[in-house]
Amino acid sequence: MTSVRATRVIAGIWAMFPFLLLLMGATLWQAPERVPTHWTSDLPDGFSTGAGVFAVALSVAGFCAVGAALLTLLTAFLPAVLSRWLTTILAGVAATAAGTYAAAAWGTHLADGPEHVHVVWALAPFVVGPLWAWLAYLLYRPDPVDRQAVLDTVPERSRVVPVGAGDGAPWATLVTSSVLNGTAVFVGVVLTVTTVLAWWSSIWLGVATALFAVAMTLFVLAWSRVEVRVDRRGLAIRSTLALLPVHLLRVAAEDVVGVETRDLDPMKWGGIGLRWLPGRTAYIVRGGPGIVVHRVNGRVLGVEVSEGEEVAAAGARALLRSAGQVMSAGRSS
């Protein structure tokens, strides 16, 4: 428990660090008289005072630092998931604010004037910010999981129990979603228009937007046609599209503590498609029978099986068997 608290303090300090870096930078380097603040092509067309941009960045990073400090002090009274995500957001915003000033000031210094600062410097903070937030998320360790408490949430008849070794026939089903197909087309059209507008503004901004557009469209499209498969290694969800034959999600057999079948109501699981909520994840195409997997970390995964309740029950039995075999092998070893 002490080590968990220590990592949370470190995560809080990490969220405060952009503010400290700005203060250190102010004592070591003088802010430029002018810095670029707006681009409509590769070179800027809008400027502001360096002191003004620094003051805004310092205010935002300072607010985030105060928020991170309060979260660190109140960590014992707030839900761990909430504190973790708030710390992550504060770290990302603080780093983006500090990076905006740092990129503008350093770019001005290297280019010998704000008029010659390339638009790439404007994109840098939006790379640094998410990376800084991701590291804060990793540093903020969640509470240790009480395995017995997790088991208490699983119906007794749905719990994993040791079973004898055996190959067991793998189980698989195909799930398709016309809604996600349509969503992928919509996302592709919207982001294509955004890319064209960004390209007119700047070729580098256009390239960055185009890469994001392709990634988001392919991600949504990959989930529109998937194979849900259970074998001795556990449960896996794989895209079956010819262009995207990739594994999207995997739950190892040793991470499963219970499996059951339920009628998955989209309204109770966050909606249609892939949904991530605190404590649970779901993949639902229209609503109906599905497999609910209870994981050792306390999270629950719900996957709709469009072929019906009997097929879903067969998949649940297959996953229980795989997890039971792994449990039996672990106890014997």
Stockholm file with secondary structure:
# STOCKHOLM 1.0

chainA/1-333         MTSVRATRVIAGIWAMFPFLLLLMGATLWQAPERVPTHWTSDLPDGFSTGAGVFAVALSVAGFCAVGAALLTLLTAFLPAVLSRWLTTILAGVAATAAGTYAAAAWGTHLADGPEHVHVVWALAPFVVGPLWAWLAYLLYRPDPVDRQAVLDTVPERSRVVPVGAGDGAPWATLVTSSVLNGTAVFVGVVLTVTTVLAWWSSIWLGVATALFAVAMTLFVLAWSRVEVRVDRRGLAIRSTLALLPVHLLRVAAEDVVGVETRDLDPMKWGGIGLRWLPGRTAYIVRGGPGIVVHRVNGRVLGVEVSEGEEVAAAGARALLRSAGQVMSAGRSS
#=GR chainA/1-333 SS CHHHHHHHHHHHHHHHHHHHHHHHHHHHSCCCSEEEEEESSSSEEEEEEHHHHHHHHHHHHHHHHHHHHHHHHTTTTSCHHHHHHHHHHHHHHHHHHHHHHHHHHHHHHHHTSGGGCCTHHHHTHHHHHHHHHHHHHHHSCCCCCCHHHHHHTSCGGGBCCCCCCCCCCCEEEEEECHHHHHHHHHHHHHHHHHHHHHHHHCHHHHHHHHHHHHHHHHHHHHTTEEEEEEETTEEEEEECCTTCCCEEEEEEGGGEEEEEEEEECHHHHTSSEEEEETTEEEEESSSEEEEEEEETTSCEEEEECTTCHHHHHHHHHHHHHHHHHHHHHHHHC
#=GC SS_cons         CHHHHHHHHHHHHHHHHHHHHHHHHHHHSCCCSEEEEEESSSSEEEEEEHHHHHHHHHHHHHHHHHHHHHHHHTTTTSCHHHHHHHHHHHHHHHHHHHHHHHHHHHHHHHHTSGGGCCTHHHHTHHHHHHHHHHHHHHHSCCCCCCHHHHHHTSCGGGBCCCCCCCCCCCEEEEEECHHHHHHHHHHHHHHHHHHHHHHHHCHHHHHHHHHHHHHHHHHHHHTTEEEEEEETTEEEEEECCTTCCCEEEEEEGGGEEEEEEEEECHHHHTSSEEEEETTEEEEESSSEEEEEEEETTSCEEEEECTTCHHHHHHHHHHHHHHHHHHHHHHHHC
//
